């Protein structure tokens, strides 16, 4: 018992110190301020080039979703999630110790190049999350939690992070064991985490761009990462970035909206009226759209710019943060 009390105390103290350091030390690699910068970037695009031009700049529930962004990424971990997850992980490891299992890692890929480890981690994590997302729609009691996210009636970037706190628990619980079984030897998980956050913001943003534009942005990110890893002279780094932008814009651009999720695809996931025979939903992609095409759940019948969003009964769904986060915990 003393061990677990210490874990709780260390978890609260450690996360509080981390969060305070993030707030007081702006800079590259600081998730707190990078989240703000990325959010401001997409909001600016919504203001300058909105897809739904009749939608208010500060759409319905904008500030509610803005608070969700900080709650789900930072405050929830401070309040309970970080301590609770550390307790569960230690209990699970102690249980494995009783069985004589010291390490879950069954496949060790730590000897592979860092970029390849990141790619494997990204694809595997996204695949697990895709199936988890389908589960949230298929299982009735999980759907009650997921309704919070689908209660959005006007789409914008911050809607990405309006979700019930139980979703943190569900996603973490389901992906923990599969990811723990692979011996990743990287400290750069932040890159995968931040990239998927950017794509999630993009999917919900009130903008529309061509595949070549989104391909160029992907090339920019790849180029920056490659030049950072190679540590070459500036002129060569610039060449790598420019070359990466041109290559992905023209070679990958035509396929971007099949490979990756997009606002044009994700808007249909939030449709009030689902297509016949698809009562549990469509377009479950978080980052990679390919899973929907592979498993037959992709559905983009036409330009969904002005379709009604939500679900039958959303008009009576709780409107406040507190009521939404208590929803699903009782009948």
For each residue, the residues with C-beta under 8 A, 3 or more apart:
1: 4 5
2: 5 6
3: 6 7 90
4: 1 7 8 87 90 91
5: 1 2 8 9
6: 2 3 9 10
7: 3 4 10 11 83 86 87 90
8: 4 5 11 12 83 86 87
9: 5 6 12 13
10: 6 7 13 14 86
11: 7 8 14 15 82 83 86 87
12: 8 9 15 16 78 82 83
13: 9 10 16 17
14: 10 11 17 18 82
15: 11 12 18 19 77 78 82 83
16: 12 13 19 20 78
17: 13 14 20 21
18: 14 15 21 22
19: 15 16 22 23 32 74 78
20: 16 17 23 24
21: 17 18 24 25
22: 18 19 25 30 31 32 33
23: 19 20 32
24: 20 21
25: 21 22 30
26: 30 33
27: 30 33
28: 34
29: 34 190
30: 22 25 26 27 33 34
31: 22 34 35 73 190 193 194
32: 19 22 23 35 36 74
33: 22 26 27 30 36 37
34: 28 29 30 31 37 38 194
35: 31 32 38 39 69 73 197
36: 32 33 39 40
37: 33 34 40 41
38: 34 35 41 42 197 198 201
39: 35 36 42 43 69 157 158 201
40: 36 37 43 44
41: 37 38 44 45
42: 38 39 45 46 157 201 202 205 207
43: 39 40 46 47 156 157
44: 40 41 47 48
45: 41 42 48 49 205 207
46: 42 43 49 50 57 156 157 205 206 207
47: 43 44 50 57
48: 44 45
49: 45 46 207
50: 46 47 53 55 57 206 207
51: 206 207 208 263 305
52: 55 155 206 305 306
53: 50
54:
55: 50 52 59 154 155 156 206
56: 59 60 154
57: 46 47 50
58: 62 63
59: 55 56 62 154 155 156 206
60: 56 153 154
61: 64 65 152 153 154 162
62: 58 59 65 66 156 158
63: 58 66 67
64: 61 67 68 162 321
65: 61 62 68 69 152 156 158 159 161 162
66: 62 63 69 70 158
67: 63 64 70 71 321
68: 64 65 71 72 158 161 162 163 321
69: 35 39 65 66 72 73 158 160 161
70: 66 67 73 74 75
71: 67 68 74 75 76 165 321
72: 68 69 75 76 161 163 165 168
73: 31 35 69 70 76 77 161
74: 19 32 70 71 77 78
75: 70 71 72 78 79
76: 71 72 73 79 80 81 165 168
77: 15 73 74 81 82
78: 12 15 16 19 74 75 82
79: 75 76
80: 76 83 84
81: 76 77 84 85 165 168 169
82: 11 12 14 15 77 78 85 86
83: 7 8 11 12 15 80 86 87
84: 80 81 87 88
85: 81 82 88 89 172
86: 7 8 10 11 82 83 89 90
87: 4 7 8 11 83 84 90 91
88: 84 85 91 92
89: 85 86 92 93 176
90: 3 4 7 86 87 93 94
91: 4 87 88 94 95
92: 88 89 95 96
93: 89 90 96 97
94: 90 91 97 98
95: 91 92 98 99
96: 92 93 99 101 102 104
97: 93 94 100 101 102
98: 94 95
99: 95 96
100: 97
101: 96 97 104
102: 96 97
103:
104: 96 101 177 180 181
105: 108 180 181 182 183
106: 181 182
107: 181 182 183
108: 105 111 182 183 185
109: 112 116 117 120 182 183 184 185
110: 117 183 184 185 186
111: 108 185
112: 109 116 117 120
113: 116 117
114: 117 118 186 188 229
115: 118 119 225 226 229
116: 109 112 113 119 120
117: 109 110 112 113 114 120 121 184 185 186
118: 114 115 121 122 186 188 191 192
119: 115 116 122 123
120: 109 112 116 117 123 124 182
121: 117 118 124 125 179 182 184 186 189 192
122: 118 119 125 126 192 195 196 287
123: 119 120 126 127 288
124: 120 121 127 128 178 179 182
125: 121 122 128 129 175 179 192 196
126: 122 123 129 130 196 286 287 288 291
127: 123 124 130 131 288 291
128: 124 125 131 132 174 175 178 179
129: 125 126 132 133 171 175 286
130: 126 127 133 134 284 285 286 288 291 292
131: 127 128 134 135 174
132: 128 129 135 136 170 171 174 175
133: 129 130 136 137 284 286
134: 130 131 137 138 280 281 284 297
135: 131 132 138 139 142 170 174
136: 132 133 139 142 143 145 146 167 170
137: 133 134 142 143 146 280 281 284
138: 134 135 142 143 280
139: 135 136 142 143
140: 143 144
141: 144 145 328
142: 135 136 137 138 139 145 146 170
143: 136 137 138 139 140 146 147
144: 140 141 147 327 328
145: 136 141 142 148 164 166 167 170 327 328
146: 136 137 142 143 149 150 163 164 167
147: 143 144 150 151 164 311 314 317 327 328
148: 145 151 162 163 164 324 325 327
149: 146 152 159 162 163 164 167
150: 146 147 270 310 311 314
151: 147 148 162 310 311 314 317 318 324
152: 61 65 149 155 159 162 270 309 310
153: 60 61 309 310 314
154: 55 56 59 60 61 309
155: 52 55 59 152 159 204 205 206 263 267 270 309
156: 43 46 55 59 62 65 159 204 205 206
157: 39 42 43 46 160 201 202 204 205 206
158: 39 62 65 66 68 69 161 162 204
159: 65 149 152 155 156 162 204
160: 69 157 197 200 201 203 204
161: 65 68 69 72 73 158 200
162: 61 64 65 68 148 149 151 152 158 159
163: 68 72 146 148 149 167
164: 145 146 147 148 149 167 324 325 327 328
165: 71 72 76 81 168 169 325
166: 145 169 170 328
167: 136 145 146 149 163 164 170 171
168: 72 76 81 165 171 172
169: 81 165 166 172 173
170: 132 135 136 142 145 166 167 173 174
171: 129 132 167 168 174 175
172: 85 168 169 175 176
173: 169 170 176
174: 128 131 132 135 170 171
175: 125 128 129 132 171 172 178 179
176: 89 172 173 179 180
177: 104 180 181
178: 124 128 175 181 182
179: 121 124 125 128 175 176 182 184
180: 104 105 176 177
181: 104 105 106 107 177 178
182: 105 106 107 108 109 120 121 124 178 179
183: 105 107 108 109 110
184: 109 110 117 121 179 189
185: 108 109 110 111 117
186: 110 114 117 118 121 189
187:
188: 114 118 191 192
189: 121 184 186 192 193
190: 29 31 193 194
191: 118 188 194 195 225
192: 118 121 122 125 188 189 195 196
193: 31 189 190 196 197
194: 31 34 190 191 197 198
195: 122 191 192 198 199 221 287
196: 122 125 126 192 193 199 200 286 287
197: 35 38 160 193 194 200 201
198: 38 194 195 201 202
199: 195 196 202 203 260 261 286 287
200: 160 161 196 197 203 204 286 287
201: 38 39 42 157 160 197 198 204 205
202: 42 157 198 199 205 207 214 262 263
203: 160 199 200 261 262 263 265 266
204: 155 156 157 158 159 160 200 201 263 266
205: 42 45 46 155 156 157 201 202 263
206: 46 50 51 52 55 59 155 156 157 263
207: 42 45 46 49 50 51 202 263
208: 51 263 264 305
209: 213 214
210: 213 214 253
211: 214 215 253 254 255 256 257
212: 215 216 249 250 253 254 256
213: 209 210 216 217 249 253
214: 202 209 210 211 217 218 253 256 257 260 262
215: 211 212 218 219 248 249 250 251 252 253 256
216: 212 213 219 220 245 246 248 249 253
217: 213 214 220 221
218: 214 215 221 222 248 252 256 260
219: 215 216 222 223 244 245 246 247 248 249 252
220: 216 217 223 224 241 244 245
221: 195 217 218 224 225
222: 218 219 225 226 244 248
223: 219 220 226 227 240 241 242 243 244 245
224: 220 221 227 228 241
225: 115 191 221 222 228 229
226: 115 222 223 229 230 240 244
227: 223 224 230 232 236 237 240 241
228: 224 225 231
229: 114 115 225 226
230: 226 227 237 240
231: 228
232: 227 236 237 240
233: 236 237
234: 237 238
235: 238 239
236: 227 232 233 239 240
237: 227 230 232 233 234 240 241
238: 234 235 241 242
239: 235 236 242 243
240: 223 226 227 230 232 236 237 243 244
241: 220 223 224 227 237 238 244 245
242: 223 238 239 245 246
243: 223 239 240 246 247
244: 219 220 222 223 226 240 241 247 248
245: 216 219 220 223 241 242 248 249
246: 216 219 242 243 249 250
247: 219 243 244 250 251 252
248: 215 216 218 219 222 244 245 251 252 253
249: 212 213 215 216 219 245 246 252 253
250: 212 215 246 247 253
251: 215 247 248
252: 215 218 219 247 248 249 255 256 259
253: 210 211 212 213 214 215 216 248 249 250 256
254: 211 212
255: 211 252 258 259
256: 211 212 214 215 218 252 253 259 260 262
257: 211 214 260 262 264 265 289
258: 255 289 290 293
259: 252 255 256 288 289 290
260: 199 214 218 256 257 287 288 289
261: 199 203 265 266 283 285 286 287 288 289
262: 202 203 214 256 257 265 266 289
263: 51 155 202 203 204 205 206 207 208 266 267
264: 208 257 267 300 303 304
265: 203 257 261 262 268 269 283 285 289 292 298 300
266: 203 204 261 262 263 269 270 283 285
267: 155 263 264 270 271 304 305 307 309
268: 265 271 282 283 299 300 301 304 307
269: 265 266 281 282 283 284 285
270: 150 152 155 266 267 309 310
271: 267 268 274 282 304 307 308 309
272: 307 308 309 310 311 312 314
273: 307 308
274: 271 278 279 281 282
275: 278 282 299 301
276:
277:
278: 274 275 281 282 297 299
279: 274
280: 134 137 138
281: 134 137 269 274 278 284 297
282: 268 269 271 274 275 278 292 297 298 299
283: 261 265 266 268 269 289 292 297 298 299 300
284: 130 133 134 137 269 281 291 292 297
285: 130 261 265 266 269 288 289 290 291 292
286: 126 129 130 133 196 199 200 261
287: 122 126 195 196 199 200 260 261
288: 123 126 127 130 259 260 261 285 291
289: 257 258 259 260 261 262 265 283 285 292 293 298
290: 258 259 285 293 294
291: 126 127 130 284 285 288 294 295 297
292: 130 265 282 283 284 285 289 295 296 297 298
293: 258 289 290 296 298
294: 290 291
295: 291 292
296: 292 293
297: 134 278 281 282 283 284 291 292
298: 265 282 283 289 292 293
299: 268 275 278 282 283
300: 264 265 268 283 304
301: 268 275 304
302:
303: 264
304: 264 267 268 271 300 301 307
305: 51 52 208 267
306: 52
307: 267 268 271 272 273 304
308: 271 272 273
309: 152 153 154 155 267 270 271 272
310: 150 151 152 153 270 272 314 315 317
311: 147 150 151 272 314
312: 272
313: 316 317
314: 147 150 151 153 272 310 311 317
315: 310
316: 313
317: 147 151 310 313 314 324 327
318: 151 323 324 326 327
319: 323 324
320: 323 324
321: 64 67 68 71 324 325
322: 325 326
323: 318 319 320 326 327
324: 148 151 164 317 318 319 320 321 327
325: 148 164 165 321 322
326: 318 322 323 329 330
327: 144 145 147 148 164 317 318 323 324
328: 141 144 145 147 164 166
329: 326
330: 326
331:
